[in-house]
């Protein structure tokens, strides 16, 4: 037996391997035992080798930006008969035939749970939202490679193979036409395209492609395992359909009941988690027993898990262990079975190269033709075609199953593994080279409230995290005085954290559907928010509302907000503050990640930004009825941000139910001693800012002189302490304070206030007003004005827009500020 093992050189042949069932754990080297003769120590060594090799390759290939699946397959190839396995001593010591059963079992166990997680991460409802474009691209990207596989199957199929030509065609066609959804998601994230329209189309098309591939794979396995009996094939197909229906109409309601029985805010019971994890194995057993692959059952079981906290919990508990430890065994096993030496002759290598080139090109051509039907640019169509060539998990499953069913011999298997690796490896370098998504320059100058025309549409982007943010934002929008001369267009974005989803997405809500129950808590919140703004739109004149939902990680959420504000040409982004008022009047943080989002938006926004601190503005009487009034106060110190605050309040003051008080803080005689050039960037810049402030305030006072609801006061203060005392002495009858952030401006009137600032993103005065120890419980809007500079330092202007807007809220041009944040590249 030993001599037979040595002569096989670790190649899979029809061999009977005998082993003692008691040889699992060793008695120790001191008892004279060799640990590698026992299955557990050998498995631990093999697992360690696989993980170390693949992780080393991940590190080596990281500069080339290759997906992890490439490193895992190459790790197996290196450990297998192609490289290290050529040494008989290494092969028979580290990977003897008797250990293959344990490795295969663990690899399939890891695969089972990984496919379950992929199913949990997938959102089938995306297909409903993608429309015909993604479906056409998915089908176009599958048909051409499938027919190419059909053509090459005649060259690759051998008479010695036991299965008929039809089954071989099906396996080869699926292997060439499939797009690996999980791999594509990681590729798009790597090249920063996941939040773009192109990335969303690619993800949607890949999702459709993956589902079609699973159906074809199940059919291929059925045909492969039932080569002679056609009746058995029919029974397998019917059984699989029955299994899917039972999962949807029996198992899913049970899991939904488990979720609903868990009190809101509490974690899912460990008992329920164990039941679901056991259900994964039972599903795999059932589908394996009825004649389809076990991973098909696990995948379907994952698909029926409702989106929400349960899916997040399952992913948190399983992802690292499964993806980091067990799944690499599966890819390594694919590499271990790959013997490049089995590819004989120049003609075979030429066929391999031809398969790679034509298979790759076929998918690109099919995708480009489908994208041209929908008037997509040619370059985007080609890029999409390259992305759709992502291979990985599903193809490896197809090839392994094909090898097990004797559809593929060693040579065909090795060829197809090489095809998968090369196709996936060239995607990122190719896409990076041919597609440079430099941001479209949208030439519009009305990026601020101050420069917005008073007789033009006023565009705003309102961000909402929870339904609690809605009433205050609606009241703020009502106070912004939409009218026939200057109607408002509001883009409302429900910001949802990406937890467990395989891809970020932006959902545009074009229709109002009623009567359909929400599938999960996030959708219920979105429905609540959409309904509230829909009601606001219907009951208010001169307002149009476009609701959207943006699902992305908190770390990149600002990219969605900034891109959307650029695309929609808005003048103002409204962000909720990360703290909310408690019952006793204090302020507590709800989610620290929201603060990070706000800071990132402030640093990158292509327009003005307002952070809204909610302290009961929602409790005021609705302004639309004109039955009550809001008392708004502006604290004006000077600088671009304060001019923006005054411009917004100026717009509000035209509302008949708004009473506006402008408190301008003027430095006294003692303050001038502190006002030295060292405190400001350049003295001439300081003088220019002061002149701009004077002009803006004078224009405001001149044009509102006859408005009895506007009060203007000047308060003389000399330092920060007097400023704080003056603010604290103001009456509590105001509903809203509007202040500038004051970024880049250093004034003696606020000196020392930033030293103990808790939230610097609000500026010195905004932080003071929003602090828990501030006596007045008044809502606060902190504004930062957008100032864009061209590389030569000139004002951002456009050829088709007048540099001086007609009748702006303050016609004075904004000055350049060298101390502002880095310019957002428009």
SULBEL-V739452 format. One record per helix or strand of 2 or more residues. SS is the DSSP state (alpha for helix, beta for strand). FROM is the first residue (numbers start at 1). LEN is the number of residues. Records with the same first field share a line. If there is no record, write none. Layout:
SS: FROM-LEN  FROM-LEN
This chain:
alpha: 2-7  29-3  35-3  39-26  68-12  84-3  88-7  97-25  125-32  165-13  181-10  197-29  230-31  270-21  294-10  309-28  340-3  346-27  378-10  393-12  410-25  467-13  521-18  554-14  592-13  617-3  623-3  640-14  669-6  677-3  683-21  720-9  748-3  760-11
beta: 458-7  488-10  505-4  543-10  572-5  579-3  587-3  608-6  630-7  658-10  710-8  736-5  779-6
